[in-house]
Amino acid sequence: MKLDVICLETEAYYNLIQEVIDIVKDQEQQEELWVDSVKAMSILKISSKTTLQKYRDENRIRFSQLSRKVILYYRPSLLELLENNVIEF
């Protein structure tokens, strides 16, 4: 097994790390604003469509109903619901 060693100056190392952080942040910002129910339940870590319906009925999350069966959820409102339910110790 061959092992390559790469040496970087401290400043170059930190610049490289910052570039990686910037790339990751850009990718996060490019995520879709509107997601389907499967993705919404994944974000909220729930497995019940009934719970998702309850959140809609209580106006706890924003959604758009394009047709009877097509409902999209506004990702920032899902994240806001999670944030609003944080328990501080």
Secondary structure as UniProt FT lines:
FT   HELIX           10..29
FT   STRAND          34..35
FT   HELIX           37..44
FT   HELIX           49..57
FT   TURN            58..59
FT   STRAND          63..65
FT   STRAND          71..74
FT   HELIX           75..84
//
